[in-house]
């Protein structure tokens, strides 16, 4: 069975699909509705997500959207994470994950109480992050990223190769498999021979193939650009219906964790999709 325990939360086969609340303290983020930069609003947003059933919160301090030029200095990202994670862990009884690919920022988050790291580069950007995660004994999300493969070709083999490389790096650093989740990187593979909306649809349609990695599947589709492209909605604020459709498809395909900006709505969609998935006859 593909299972893991991250930040004290067990996820995987045979367990309820977990919903993770996404919060950003980076004004550069692609969806302004997720951005909170003052303490009162951050706490209110986090508390609402907790009440809606979030299993943990994932806090980002620098936009990672591949179509934005939003890179900031490491020290600035570290300062933002230190502030946000420290505030949330002091006030909430809910695990906090730090969405970062850089060891300096990750260390600041861990020292402020984060219990999990979410690296969208799959440990390709900063080798020190893998050892940091191993030494701290925290959970780790590894995302498939174009930088981890020589030349993206067919979607599913490319994603499998990228994640296999990330898993190898994590294991070499001493991170145990039972603390690792894998993310196929929806929205990040662009510029190849396949248009990114088609790429993302093909990956989501083939989620069962990713089970061969042996790790629970962590999926982020919330308000992403492929939803906007398919639905004709350029503004991320108009993409909730499409997001919920993609969420349901991911759950039916075997997702174990869904990262979302809209926790209450997503939790309801997950609950229905999970019930339908559970009612399906077993395949011979």
C-alpha positions in Angstrom: 0.0 0.0 0.0 1.2 3.5 -0.8 1.1 5.3 2.6 3.1 7.9 4.4 3.0 9.8 7.7 3.9 13.5 7.3 3.7 16.0 10.1 1.8 13.5 12.2 -0.9 12.9 9.5 -1.2 9.5 7.8 -2.2 9.6 4.1 -2.4 7.1 1.4 -4.3 4.0 0.2 -7.4 3.1 2.2 -7.4 6.5 4.0 -9.6 9.6 3.4 -8.2 12.0 0.9 -6.5 14.9 2.7 -7.1 18.5 1.8 -4.2 20.9 2.3 -4.8 24.6 2.6 -2.6 26.8 0.4 -1.6 30.2 1.8 0.8 32.7 0.3 2.6 35.6 2.0 4.1 36.6 -1.4 2.4 39.5 -3.1 3.8 38.2 -6.4 1.7 35.0 -6.3 -0.4 34.3 -9.4 -3.7 34.2 -7.5 -4.2 37.3 -5.4 -7.0 35.7 -3.5 -4.5 33.5 -1.7 -2.2 36.3 -0.6 -2.3 37.4 3.0 0.5 39.7 4.2 -0.8 41.0 7.6 -1.0 39.0 10.8 -4.8 39.3 11.4 -5.8 38.3 7.9 -3.3 35.4 7.9 -4.7 34.0 11.1 -8.3 34.4 10.0 -7.6 32.7 6.7 -5.7 29.9 8.4 -8.4 29.4 11.1 -11.1 29.2 8.4 -9.1 26.5 6.5 -8.7 24.6 9.8 -12.4 24.7 10.5 -13.2 23.6 6.9 -11.2 20.5 7.5 -7.6 21.2 6.3 -5.2 18.4 7.3 -2.4 20.9 7.3 -1.5 24.3 5.8 1.1 24.9 3.1 2.7 28.4 3.3 4.6 29.9 0.4 6.7 33.0 0.5 7.8 33.3 -3.1 5.7 32.6 -6.2 6.8 29.5 -8.1 4.5 30.0 -11.1 6.7 29.2 -14.2 5.2 32.0 -16.2 6.0 34.8 -13.6 9.3 36.5 -13.0 8.9 36.5 -9.3 12.2 35.3 -7.8 13.2 37.1 -4.7 16.5 37.0 -2.6 16.8 33.9 -0.3 17.0 36.1 2.7 13.7 37.8 1.9 12.0 34.4 1.4 13.5 33.2 4.6 12.3 36.3 6.5 8.7 35.9 5.2 8.5 32.2 6.1 10.0 32.8 9.5 7.3 35.4 10.2 4.4 33.5 8.8 5.2 30.0 10.1 6.1 31.3 13.5 2.8 33.2 13.7 0.7 30.2 12.6 2.4 27.6 14.8 2.0 29.8 17.8 -1.7 30.2 17.3 -3.0 27.1 15.5 -3.0 23.4 16.5 -2.4 22.4 12.9 0.7 21.2 11.1 2.4 23.8 8.8 4.3 23.0 5.6 6.8 25.4 4.0 6.6 25.7 0.2 10.2 26.3 -0.7 13.1 25.0 -2.8 15.9 26.7 -1.0 17.7 25.5 2.2 18.1 28.9 3.8 14.3 29.5 3.7 13.5 25.9 4.6 15.8 26.2 7.7 14.0 29.4 8.8 10.6 27.7 8.4 11.7 24.6 10.3 13.2 26.7 13.1 9.8 28.5 13.3 7.9 25.3 13.7 7.2 23.9 10.2 6.9 20.1 10.1 7.0 19.6 6.4 8.8 20.9 3.3 7.2 21.1 -0.2 9.9 21.4 -2.9 8.5 22.2 -6.4 11.9 21.4 -7.9 12.0 17.9 -6.4 15.4 18.6 -4.7 17.0 19.7 -8.0 17.5 23.4 -7.1 19.3 23.1 -3.8 21.0 19.8 -2.7 21.3 21.0 0.9 17.5 20.9 1.3 17.4 17.1 1.1 19.9 16.7 3.9 18.1 19.4 5.9 14.8 17.4 5.6 16.6 14.2 6.6 18.3 15.7 9.6 15.0 17.4 10.8 13.0 14.2 10.3 10.2 16.1 8.6 7.8 15.2 5.8 8.7 16.0 2.2 6.7 16.7 -0.9 8.7 16.1 -4.1 7.3 17.6 -7.3 8.2 16.7 -10.8 9.9 19.7 -12.4 11.1 20.2 -16.0 14.6 21.1 -14.7 15.0 17.5 -13.5 14.8 15.9 -16.9 16.9 16.5 -20.0 14.1 17.2 -22.4 10.4 16.7 -21.6 8.8 14.3 -24.1 5.7 12.2 -23.4 3.9 13.5 -20.2 3.6 10.3 -18.1 7.1 8.9 -18.8 8.6 12.3 -18.2 6.9 12.8 -14.9 7.8 9.3 -13.8 11.5 9.9 -14.7 11.6 13.3 -12.9 10.0 11.9 -9.7 12.2 8.8 -9.8 15.2 11.1 -9.8 13.8 13.1 -6.9 13.1 10.0 -4.9 16.7 8.8 -5.5 18.1 12.2 -4.2 15.9 12.1 -1.1 16.9 8.5 -0.3 20.6 9.2 -0.8 20.3 12.1 1.7 18.6 9.8 4.3 14.9 10.7 3.9 12.8 7.6 4.6 10.1 6.7 2.1 7.4 6.8 4.7 7.8 10.6 5.0 7.6 11.3 1.2 4.7 12.4 -1.0 5.0 12.9 -4.8 3.5 15.6 -6.9 3.3 15.3 -10.8 3.8 19.1 -11.2 0.6 20.2 -12.8 1.1 23.5 -14.5 4.9 23.4 -14.6 5.7 21.6 -17.9 5.6 24.2 -20.7 7.3 25.0 -23.9 7.6 21.5 -25.3 5.9 19.9 -28.2 2.7 19.4 -26.2 0.6 22.4 -25.2 0.5 22.7 -21.4 -3.3 22.2 -21.0 -3.1 18.9 -22.9 0.0 17.9 -20.9 -1.8 18.5 -17.6 -4.9 16.7 -18.8 -2.9 13.7 -19.9 -1.1 13.5 -16.6 -4.3 13.8 -14.6 -5.9 11.1 -16.7 -3.0 8.7 -16.0 -2.6 9.2 -12.3 -2.9 5.4 -11.7 0.4 5.0 -13.6 2.2 7.0 -10.9 1.4 4.4 -8.3 4.4 2.5 -9.5 6.5 5.0 -7.6 5.2 3.6 -4.3 4.4 6.9 -2.7 1.1 8.7 -2.0 0.1 11.2 -4.7 -0.1 14.9 -3.8 -2.0 16.9 -6.4 -2.2 20.7 -6.9 -4.7 21.9 -9.5 -6.2 24.8 -7.6 -7.0 27.7 -10.0 -4.1 26.8 -12.3 -3.6 28.1 -15.8 -4.7 24.8 -17.5 -8.1 25.3 -15.9 -8.2 28.9 -17.2 -7.1 27.8 -20.7 -9.7 25.0 -21.0 -12.5 27.1 -19.5 -11.7 30.4 -21.2 -11.1 32.1 -17.8 -7.9 34.1 -17.8 -8.5 35.5 -14.3 -7.7 32.9 -11.6 -10.5 34.3 -9.5 -13.0 32.8 -12.0 -11.6 29.3 -12.0 -13.2 27.7 -9.0 -15.8 25.5 -10.9 -13.1 24.2 -13.2 -10.8 23.6 -10.2 -13.4 21.5 -8.5 -13.9 19.4 -11.7 -10.2 18.8 -11.9 -10.1 18.0 -8.2 -12.8 15.4 -8.6 -11.0 13.8 -11.6 -7.8 13.6 -9.5 -9.6 11.9 -6.6 -11.2 9.4 -9.0 -7.7 8.8 -10.4 -6.3 7.9 -7.1 -5.0 11.1 -5.5 -4.3 10.9 -1.8 -3.8 14.6 -1.0 -5.3 17.7 -2.7 -3.7 21.1 -2.2 -6.3 23.9 -2.5 -6.9 27.6 -2.1 -10.6 27.0 -1.3 -10.6 24.4 1.4 -14.3 24.2 2.2 -15.4 23.9 -1.4 -12.6 21.4 -2.2 -13.4 19.3 0.8 -17.0 18.9 -0.4 -15.9 17.9 -3.9 -13.3 15.5 -2.5 -15.9 13.9 -0.2 -18.3 13.2 -3.1 -15.6 12.0 -5.5 -14.1 9.7 -2.8 -17.6 8.2 -2.2 -17.9 7.5 -5.9 -14.4 6.1 -6.1 -15.2 3.8 -3.2 -18.4 2.6 -4.9 -16.7 1.5 -8.1 -16.4 -2.2 -8.6 -12.9 -3.6 -8.2 -11.0 -4.3 -11.4 -10.2 -7.9 -12.1 
